[in-house]
Amino acid sequence: MNIIEINRENLIHNVNYFKGITKAKICAMVKANGYGHNAVAVAQILSNYVDYFGVNNIDEAIELRQNGIKNNILVVGVFEKEDIANAYDYDIELTVDNAFRLDEIIESNLAIKVHIAVNTGMNRLGFCVNDISDVVFRCKNSNVILVGIFTHFATADMDKEYFDYQIKSFNQALSLLDTKGIIIHASNTSGLSDKRVHYDMVRIGIGLYGYGNKNLLPVMKVKSKVVAIHKISKGERVGYSNGYIADEDCYIAVVPLGYADGINRHIARRVYVRINGKLYLVASNICMDMFMVKVDKDVKLFDEVVVMDNADIWAKELDTIPYEVLTGFEHRRFNLIVK
């Protein structure tokens, strides 16, 4: 009844768009369950189109391997000591961002593939620029297999001055190194408009899923069905805290999704859903497992409800970003359909 629908053609369209604007390798970011789209489904569709998949942690990486994904997989988040053996067993590449985690890999005596994170101004993860030469030396003179060096941009889409500062800092770090045979990567979706940061590989996240560029197509739809309809009179009240008071005689349709499913409570009286091609307002306060919509007599029991098909619309109304909207849906409470 409640469905997350993934559009295969739109996903392939999006990755092909990026392949058309860069000759660099592509790392498709599928962390956070594929930005809410189902990481395994996305990776299975894109496995013949990209070089790498990027995930946040070792568990996400292992899930891909156990579902037949053979591509290179990079963990861009942190790892724990017990994850190192799994990285070796499943051929997963790890990010090293500080001396402590590098020490743990060296102490394992396992041939672990790593990418060095460089902190150029995000101040989240990564070695300082001045430390990179020593880090590379330690990697090359140990059991560590140095595969890549990367940074992450904080303002690629909004603050060119700081973006330029980060590029300069990263290039300064690279200038101190012999990078032959090492994959250099920095760009996210927002940075792709600047060819200076394509380097050897680009990491594409939100763009894969249809956001950040007018040439892209949204990949996810959230759907449900009408499970009850009430005819109410002007002045009648609907939902918890009398969240909606009818301003006219109307119909109220009940949809079996709520905040436990990731339906943000603040969409009430702000966001419209689509039923039979027509938009209807979410009327009353969102319940844990249901919400109510003001409809008309054309809406019938069990009609399909398109709850969300463009995260930008929700993000605007909720004063947030599409990332938060897309990753907020609780997949265990939905059936997944790939079309």
C-alpha positions as a Python dict, from the first residue, in 0.01 Angstrom:
ca = {
    (1, 'M'): (0, 0, 0),
    (2, 'N'): (282, 241, 91),
    (3, 'I'): (545, 251, -182),
    (4, 'I'): (881, 409, -255),
    (5, 'E'): (912, 402, -633),
    (6, 'I'): (1251, 435, -802),
    (7, 'N'): (1261, 540, -1166),
    (8, 'R'): (1541, 346, -1336),
    (9, 'E'): (1538, 556, -1653),
    (10, 'N'): (1567, 883, -1462),
    (11, 'L'): (1858, 750, -1259),
    (12, 'I'): (2043, 638, -1573),
    (13, 'H'): (1961, 971, -1741),
    (14, 'N'): (2120, 1156, -1451),
    (15, 'V'): (2442, 955, -1443),
    (16, 'N'): (2475, 982, -1821),
    (17, 'Y'): (2437, 1360, -1792),
    (18, 'F'): (2739, 1369, -1562),
    (19, 'K'): (2936, 1131, -1781),
    (20, 'G'): (2877, 1379, -2061),
    (21, 'I'): (3039, 1670, -1875),
    (22, 'T'): (3344, 1500, -1727),
    (23, 'K'): (3601, 1246, -1839),
    (24, 'A'): (3692, 1167, -1478),
    (25, 'K'): (3601, 845, -1304),
    (26, 'I'): (3264, 859, -1129),
    (27, 'C'): (3204, 765, -768),
    (28, 'A'): (2830, 732, -711),
    (29, 'M'): (2749, 822, -353),
    (30, 'V'): (2499, 575, -208),
    (31, 'K'): (2550, 647, 162),
    (32, 'A'): (2246, 689, 389),
    (33, 'N'): (2070, 410, 200),
    (34, 'G'): (2130, 575, -134),
    (35, 'Y'): (2011, 915, -12),
    (36, 'G'): (1690, 743, 88),
    (37, 'H'): (1644, 566, -247),
    (38, 'N'): (1768, 219, -138),
    (39, 'A'): (2143, 178, -181),
    (40, 'V'): (2132, -176, -315),
    (41, 'A'): (1872, -95, -580),
    (42, 'V'): (2063, 215, -693),
    (43, 'A'): (2397, 32, -703),
    (44, 'Q'): (2255, -258, -900),
    (45, 'I'): (2117, -17, -1160),
    (46, 'L'): (2438, 187, -1184),
    (47, 'S'): (2703, -85, -1153),
    (48, 'N'): (2780, -76, -1527),
    (49, 'Y'): (2783, 305, -1541),
    (50, 'V'): (3021, 409, -1263),
    (51, 'D'): (3367, 321, -1133),
    (52, 'Y'): (3314, 354, -758),
    (53, 'F'): (3042, 359, -499),
    (54, 'G'): (3079, 579, -193),
    (55, 'V'): (2928, 484, 143),
    (56, 'N'): (2950, 619, 496),
    (57, 'N'): (3051, 308, 691),
    (58, 'I'): (3166, -51, 662),
    (59, 'D'): (2818, -196, 714),
    (60, 'E'): (2685, -7, 412),
    (61, 'A'): (2979, -135, 208),
    (62, 'I'): (2931, -497, 313),
    (63, 'E'): (2562, -478, 224),
    (64, 'L'): (2658, -384, -131),
    (65, 'R'): (2912, -666, -157),
    (66, 'Q'): (2660, -919, -23),
    (67, 'N'): (2415, -809, -292),
    (68, 'G'): (2654, -869, -579),
    (69, 'I'): (2819, -530, -627),
    (70, 'K'): (3172, -581, -768),
    (71, 'N'): (3270, -215, -819),
    (72, 'N'): (3526, -43, -602),
    (73, 'I'): (3368, 77, -277),
    (74, 'L'): (3502, 366, -70),
    (75, 'V'): (3400, 429, 290),
    (76, 'V'): (3414, 808, 323),
    (77, 'G'): (3320, 811, 691),
    (78, 'V'): (3509, 686, 994),
    (79, 'F'): (3578, 323, 1079),
    (80, 'E'): (3644, 131, 1398),
    (81, 'K'): (3932, -105, 1465),
    (82, 'E'): (3714, -413, 1422),
    (83, 'D'): (3612, -291, 1075),
    (84, 'I'): (3963, -327, 934),
    (85, 'A'): (3951, -704, 891),
    (86, 'N'): (3614, -674, 716),
    (87, 'A'): (3757, -413, 483),
    (88, 'Y'): (4030, -661, 389),
    (89, 'D'): (3794, -957, 353),
    (90, 'Y'): (3541, -767, 138),
    (91, 'D'): (3796, -560, -58),
    (92, 'I'): (3665, -227, 68),
    (93, 'E'): (3867, 94, 62),
    (94, 'L'): (3883, 303, 380),
    (95, 'T'): (3930, 673, 444),
    (96, 'V'): (4211, 768, 679),
    (97, 'D'): (4158, 1110, 829),
    (98, 'N'): (4389, 1117, 1132),
    (99, 'A'): (4702, 954, 1273),
    (100, 'F'): (4509, 737, 1517),
    (101, 'R'): (4316, 557, 1246),
    (102, 'L'): (4622, 526, 1026),
    (103, 'D'): (4807, 367, 1318),
    (104, 'E'): (4527, 112, 1360),
    (105, 'I'): (4555, 5, 996),
    (106, 'I'): (4933, -22, 1011),
    (107, 'E'): (4912, -224, 1332),
    (108, 'S'): (4671, -468, 1164),
    (109, 'N'): (4948, -581, 923),
    (110, 'L'): (4677, -623, 659),
    (111, 'A'): (4709, -485, 307),
    (112, 'I'): (4432, -229, 336),
    (113, 'K'): (4344, 8, 52),
    (114, 'V'): (4303, 365, 171),
    (115, 'H'): (4222, 716, 59),
    (116, 'I'): (4375, 1002, 255),
    (117, 'A'): (4134, 1281, 349),
    (118, 'V'): (4278, 1632, 343),
    (119, 'N'): (4114, 1906, 550),
    (120, 'T'): (4122, 2216, 331),
    (121, 'G'): (3863, 2415, 522),
    (122, 'M'): (3556, 2202, 587),
    (123, 'N'): (3701, 2128, 934),
    (124, 'R'): (3515, 1800, 962),
    (125, 'L'): (3753, 1517, 873),
    (126, 'G'): (4102, 1508, 731),
    (127, 'F'): (4471, 1572, 788),
    (128, 'C'): (4609, 1925, 782),
    (129, 'V'): (4771, 2022, 453),
    (130, 'N'): (5114, 2047, 617),
    (131, 'D'): (5095, 1688, 744),
    (132, 'I'): (5016, 1520, 411),
    (133, 'S'): (5376, 1449, 304),
    (134, 'D'): (5447, 1259, 625),
    (135, 'V'): (5117, 1069, 600),
    (136, 'V'): (5191, 960, 243),
    (137, 'F'): (5541, 854, 345),
    (138, 'R'): (5401, 638, 626),
    (139, 'C'): (5151, 477, 391),
    (140, 'K'): (5407, 398, 123),
    (141, 'N'): (5643, 245, 377),
    (142, 'S'): (5396, 13, 544),
    (143, 'N'): (5127, -244, 470),
    (144, 'V'): (4893, 34, 358),
    (145, 'I'): (4797, 49, -10),
    (146, 'L'): (4750, 416, -97),
    (147, 'V'): (4477, 438, -361),
    (148, 'G'): (4352, 795, -337),
    (149, 'I'): (4381, 1142, -187),
    (150, 'F'): (4077, 1367, -156),
    (151, 'T'): (3917, 1668, 2),
    (152, 'H'): (3560, 1790, 41),
    (153, 'F'): (3423, 2134, -45),
    (154, 'A'): (3205, 2324, 198),
    (155, 'T'): (3073, 2598, -31),
    (156, 'A'): (3107, 2489, -394),
    (157, 'D'): (2759, 2619, -472),
    (158, 'M'): (2750, 2942, -271),
    (159, 'D'): (3083, 3105, -176),
    (160, 'K'): (3330, 3119, -464),
    (161, 'E'): (3598, 3290, -258),
    (162, 'Y'): (3606, 3012, -1),
    (163, 'F'): (3573, 2750, -274),
    (164, 'D'): (3882, 2897, -442),
    (165, 'Y'): (4061, 2897, -107),
    (166, 'Q'): (3994, 2525, -63),
    (167, 'I'): (4108, 2447, -417),
    (168, 'K'): (4431, 2639, -357),
    (169, 'S'): (4491, 2456, -28),
    (170, 'F'): (4430, 2115, -187),
    (171, 'N'): (4658, 2190, -480),
    (172, 'Q'): (4923, 2307, -234),
    (173, 'A'): (4904, 1970, -59),
    (174, 'L'): (4925, 1783, -390),
    (175, 'S'): (5224, 1987, -503),
    (176, 'L'): (5426, 1837, -218),
    (177, 'L'): (5362, 1482, -337),
    (178, 'D'): (5436, 1236, -612),
    (179, 'T'): (5076, 1152, -705),
    (180, 'K'): (5152, 918, -994),
    (181, 'G'): (4914, 622, -977),
    (182, 'I'): (4704, 783, -703),
    (183, 'I'): (4338, 877, -764),
    (184, 'I'): (4287, 1245, -682),
    (185, 'H'): (3928, 1350, -614),
    (186, 'A'): (3748, 1647, -468),
    (187, 'S'): (3434, 1750, -655),
    (188, 'N'): (3084, 1684, -534),
    (189, 'T'): (2773, 1757, -745),
    (190, 'S'): (2795, 2131, -677),
    (191, 'G'): (3159, 2152, -781),
    (192, 'L'): (3118, 1984, -1118),
    (193, 'S'): (3054, 2311, -1297),
    (194, 'D'): (3421, 2397, -1234),
    (195, 'K'): (3653, 2175, -1437),
    (196, 'R'): (3947, 2269, -1211),
    (197, 'V'): (3821, 2021, -954),
    (198, 'H'): (3737, 1721, -1173),
    (199, 'Y'): (4087, 1574, -1117),
    (200, 'D'): (4085, 1193, -1161),
    (201, 'M'): (3745, 1119, -1007),
    (202, 'V'): (3429, 1306, -907),
    (203, 'R'): (3192, 1208, -627),
    (204, 'I'): (2829, 1257, -732),
    (205, 'G'): (2563, 1248, -463),
    (206, 'I'): (2243, 1452, -475),
    (207, 'G'): (2276, 1503, -850),
    (208, 'L'): (2233, 1132, -917),
    (209, 'Y'): (1893, 1151, -756),
    (210, 'G'): (1774, 1445, -963),
    (211, 'Y'): (1860, 1759, -769),
    (212, 'G'): (2097, 2053, -802),
    (213, 'N'): (2066, 2105, -1178),
    (214, 'K'): (1775, 2177, -1413),
    (215, 'N'): (1894, 1902, -1652),
    (216, 'L'): (1834, 1631, -1393),
    (217, 'L'): (1524, 1423, -1326),
    (218, 'P'): (1395, 1326, -977),
    (219, 'V'): (1428, 951, -921),
    (220, 'M'): (1203, 887, -620),
    (221, 'K'): (829, 898, -570),
    (222, 'V'): (651, 823, -243),
    (223, 'K'): (306, 677, -297),
    (224, 'S'): (15, 547, -93),
    (225, 'K'): (-365, 500, -121),
    (226, 'V'): (-678, 657, 18),
    (227, 'V'): (-801, 426, 296),
    (228, 'A'): (-1100, 626, 422),
    (229, 'I'): (-1315, 921, 312),
    (230, 'H'): (-1538, 1140, 529),
    (231, 'K'): (-1792, 1398, 413),
    (232, 'I'): (-1784, 1683, 663),
    (233, 'S'): (-1973, 2011, 705),
    (234, 'K'): (-1841, 2363, 740),
    (235, 'G'): (-1708, 2417, 1093),
    (236, 'E'): (-1627, 2050, 1164),
    (237, 'R'): (-1282, 1975, 1300),
    (238, 'V'): (-1024, 1726, 1180),
    (239, 'G'): (-730, 1557, 1353),
    (240, 'Y'): (-530, 1604, 1670),
    (241, 'S'): (-560, 1946, 1836),
    (242, 'N'): (-839, 2025, 1589),
    (243, 'G'): (-564, 2086, 1336),
    (244, 'Y'): (-806, 2171, 1058),
    (245, 'I'): (-1144, 2342, 1081),
    (246, 'A'): (-1347, 2309, 761),
    (247, 'D'): (-1415, 2644, 598),
    (248, 'E'): (-1677, 2483, 375),
    (249, 'D'): (-1857, 2155, 323),
    (250, 'C'): (-1593, 1916, 190),
    (251, 'Y'): (-1445, 1568, 189),
    (252, 'I'): (-1153, 1444, 397),
    (253, 'A'): (-938, 1156, 270),
    (254, 'V'): (-719, 953, 504),
    (255, 'V'): (-372, 839, 387),
    (256, 'P'): (-194, 564, 591),
    (257, 'L'): (141, 741, 636),
    (258, 'G'): (259, 950, 929),
    (259, 'Y'): (558, 1090, 1108),
    (260, 'A'): (672, 737, 1198),
    (261, 'D'): (719, 687, 823),
    (262, 'G'): (912, 1010, 774),
    (263, 'I'): (621, 1239, 690),
    (264, 'N'): (737, 1563, 848),
    (265, 'R'): (473, 1714, 1075),
    (266, 'H'): (535, 2059, 932),
    (267, 'I'): (395, 1971, 588),
    (268, 'A'): (43, 2010, 729),
    (269, 'R'): (-140, 2298, 560),
    (270, 'R'): (169, 2368, 347),
    (271, 'V'): (216, 2077, 108),
    (272, 'Y'): (-13, 1928, -157),
    (273, 'V'): (-41, 1564, -264),
    (274, 'R'): (-154, 1445, -605),
    (275, 'I'): (-457, 1222, -653),
    (276, 'N'): (-576, 1139, -1006),
    (277, 'G'): (-353, 1416, -1140),
    (278, 'K'): (-502, 1687, -917),
    (279, 'L'): (-337, 1859, -621),
    (280, 'Y'): (-499, 1846, -276),
    (281, 'L'): (-387, 2013, 47),
    (282, 'V'): (-263, 1815, 346),
    (283, 'A'): (-520, 1951, 588),
    (284, 'S'): (-470, 1857, 950),
    (285, 'N'): (-184, 1775, 1187),
    (286, 'I'): (18, 1470, 1086),
    (287, 'C'): (-51, 1163, 1300),
    (288, 'M'): (198, 890, 1382),
    (289, 'D'): (67, 658, 1110),
    (290, 'M'): (-182, 866, 908),
    (291, 'F'): (-252, 1207, 765),
    (292, 'M'): (-563, 1372, 626),
    (293, 'V'): (-618, 1557, 299),
    (294, 'K'): (-892, 1796, 196),
    (295, 'V'): (-1037, 1651, -126),
    (296, 'D'): (-1350, 1665, -338),
    (297, 'K'): (-1612, 1417, -454),
    (298, 'D'): (-1389, 1299, -739),
    (299, 'V'): (-1159, 1117, -497),
    (300, 'K'): (-1259, 758, -427),
    (301, 'L'): (-1155, 492, -178),
    (302, 'F'): (-823, 325, -270),
    (303, 'D'): (-725, 593, -523),
    (304, 'E'): (-347, 626, -556),
    (305, 'V'): (-188, 917, -371),
    (306, 'V'): (143, 1061, -491),
    (307, 'V'): (270, 1195, -160),
    (308, 'M'): (608, 1325, -280),
    (309, 'D'): (767, 1334, -624),
    (310, 'N'): (988, 1641, -592),
    (311, 'A'): (1188, 1690, -275),
    (312, 'D'): (1266, 2051, -368),
    (313, 'I'): (901, 2142, -310),
    (314, 'W'): (898, 1989, 37),
    (315, 'A'): (1237, 2140, 117),
    (316, 'K'): (1117, 2490, 27),
    (317, 'E'): (807, 2459, 242),
    (318, 'L'): (1000, 2309, 534),
    (319, 'D'): (1294, 2552, 513),
    (320, 'T'): (1538, 2265, 469),
    (321, 'I'): (1731, 2086, 193),
    (322, 'P'): (1622, 1800, -36),
    (323, 'Y'): (1882, 1572, 127),
    (324, 'E'): (1690, 1581, 455),
    (325, 'V'): (1357, 1517, 283),
    (326, 'L'): (1484, 1220, 80),
    (327, 'T'): (1669, 1048, 364),
    (328, 'G'): (1382, 1093, 608),
    (329, 'F'): (1150, 820, 483),
    (330, 'E'): (1155, 501, 691),
    (331, 'H'): (1211, 225, 436),
    (332, 'R'): (1107, -59, 663),
    (333, 'R'): (752, 72, 641),
    (334, 'F'): (743, 91, 259),
    (335, 'N'): (749, -153, -29),
    (336, 'L'): (1019, -74, -283),
    (337, 'I'): (933, -74, -653),
    (338, 'V'): (1190, -13, -928),
    (339, 'K'): (1030, 88, -1257),
}
